[in-house]
Amino acid sequence: MFSYEETIRNELKIWQQKMLSPPSALNRLSKGLQRRMNNLIPDKVHQAITTAIKQMTRAVLFGAGYTTRQPLTNVSFELREAAVRDRIAFYKKAGAAEGGVTGAGGILLGLADFPLLLSLKMKMLFDVATLYGFSVSDYRERLYIMHIFQLAFSSQERRREVYLQMENWAEHCQQLPEDINEFDWLTFQQEYRDYIDLAKMAQLIPGIGAAVGLVVNWRLLDQLGTTAMNAYRMRWRETDFKVLTNL
């Protein structure tokens, strides 16, 4: 029988290999199709997405509106992850419900889905961070959250770059600039916008928008939750298990 720690080590190893895999022919084809799709999407849609991402990014970097929980302490790693899974499940249900409602409302409500979904994703990441015992009052922890977000919603080529920055975070974070305004939000929003456009544009189609919004939001939050869990498992791997358990 494997212990819980051994099991997650194996899961983490598989996930890391996936993050480091080179872009496949399908990845490159999808990226090319996405660029062409961008040319067909109305400017007002691009502007709405860009504005929402820009505002959300600034809010996260300055810690506005998300820091509501205290870090969880004195809990075993297994129980800690059980709490994380419960929290992710809550946000998946909330996101699916929100996507179904806005998807049923056509283009106007569909556009409203972008900032709403972004807010849910960020709130989930902040909750996950505190459940793993990390204080998001430290701006470096908020930057780690932004890295998780990029890791989940970027092209495979960009994903590898982000992962390598996160792989040894204890050392990397010491090299971060003191000025958080230096964060490259432009690349961040472009990668995120490109990643979700194909899936989310179908949500604006009358008749199927509700079903698409429900399913897509569920899957996006599920993907983000899985990425977050493995990203914090990497932090655990860098830290003595007993130290992390008693954070």
GIVENCOR-V877763 format. One record per backbone hydrogen bond with DSSP energy under -1.0 kcal/mol. NH is the residue of the N-H (numbers start at 1). CO is the residue of the C=O. E is the energy in kcal/mol with one decimal. If there is no record, write none. Layout:
BEGIN
NH&CO&E / NH&CO&E
END
This chain:
BEGIN
7&3&-2.2 / 8&4&-2.2 / 9&5&-1.7 / 10&6&-1.9 / 11&7&-2.1 / 12&8&-2.7 / 13&9&-2.2 / 14&10&-1.9 / 15&11&-2.1 / 16&12&-2.7 / 17&13&-2.0 / 18&14&-1.6 / 19&15&-2.1 / 20&16&-1.7 / 28&24&-2.3 / 29&25&-2.2 / 30&26&-2.8 / 31&27&-2.2 / 32&28&-1.9 / 33&29&-2.4 / 34&30&-2.4 / 35&31&-1.9 / 36&32&-1.7 / 37&33&-2.4 / 38&34&-2.3 / 40&37&-1.5 / 41&37&-1.1 / 46&42&-1.7 / 47&43&-2.9 / 48&44&-2.0 / 49&45&-2.3 / 50&46&-2.8 / 51&47&-2.6 / 52&48&-2.1 / 53&49&-2.6 / 54&50&-2.5 / 55&51&-2.4 / 56&52&-2.4 / 57&53&-2.8 / 58&54&-2.1 / 59&55&-2.1 / 60&56&-2.5 / 61&57&-2.5 / 62&58&-2.0 / 63&60&-1.1 / 64&59&-2.4 / 68&66&-1.9 / 72&130&-3.3 / 75&245&-1.3 / 80&76&-2.4 / 81&77&-2.2 / 82&78&-1.6 / 83&79&-2.0 / 84&80&-1.8 / 85&81&-2.5 / 86&82&-1.9 / 87&83&-1.9 / 88&84&-2.6 / 89&85&-2.4 / 90&86&-1.8 / 91&87&-2.0 / 92&88&-2.3 / 93&89&-2.0 / 94&90&-2.2 / 95&91&-2.9 / 96&92&-2.3 / 97&93&-2.3 / 98&94&-2.3 / 99&95&-2.6 / 100&96&-2.2 / 101&97&-2.1 / 102&98&-2.5 / 103&99&-2.2 / 104&100&-1.3 / 110&106&-2.2 / 111&107&-2.4 / 112&108&-1.2 / 116&112&-1.5 / 117&113&-3.1 / 118&114&-2.3 / 119&115&-2.2 / 120&116&-2.0 / 121&117&-2.4 / 122&118&-2.4 / 123&119&-2.5 / 124&120&-2.2 / 125&121&-2.2 / 126&122&-2.4 / 127&123&-2.3 / 128&124&-2.7 / 129&125&-2.3 / 130&126&-1.9 / 131&127&-2.2 / 132&128&-1.7 / 133&130&-1.2 / 134&129&-2.5 / 138&135&-1.1 / 141&138&-1.2 / 142&138&-1.3 / 143&139&-2.2 / 144&140&-1.7 / 145&141&-1.8 / 146&142&-1.8 / 147&143&-2.0 / 148&144&-2.2 / 149&145&-2.2 / 150&146&-2.3 / 151&147&-2.6 / 152&148&-2.0 / 153&149&-1.9 / 159&155&-2.8 / 160&156&-1.8 / 161&157&-1.2 / 162&158&-2.3 / 163&159&-2.7 / 164&160&-2.1 / 165&161&-1.1 / 166&162&-1.4 / 167&163&-1.6 / 169&166&-1.1 / 172&168&-2.5 / 173&169&-3.2 / 175&172&-1.6 / 182&179&-1.5 / 183&180&-1.4 / 185&183&-1.8 / 188&184&-1.5 / 189&185&-2.8 / 190&186&-2.1 / 191&187&-2.5 / 192&188&-2.2 / 193&189&-2.7 / 194&190&-2.4 / 195&191&-2.1 / 196&192&-2.0 / 197&193&-1.5 / 200&196&-3.0 / 201&197&-2.6 / 203&200&-1.2 / 204&201&-1.7 / 205&202&-1.4 / 208&205&-1.1 / 209&205&-1.4 / 212&208&-2.6 / 213&209&-3.0 / 214&210&-2.2 / 215&211&-2.2 / 216&212&-3.0 / 217&213&-2.0 / 218&214&-1.8 / 219&215&-2.3 / 220&216&-2.8 / 221&217&-2.4 / 222&218&-2.2 / 223&219&-2.7 / 224&220&-2.2 / 225&221&-2.4 / 226&222&-2.3 / 227&223&-2.2 / 228&224&-2.6 / 229&225&-2.3 / 230&226&-2.0 / 231&227&-2.3 / 232&228&-2.2 / 233&229&-1.7 / 234&230&-1.7 / 235&231&-1.1 / 236&232&-2.1 / 237&233&-2.4 / 238&234&-1.6 / 244&240&-2.2 / 245&241&-2.4 / 246&242&-1.4 / 247&244&-1.6
END
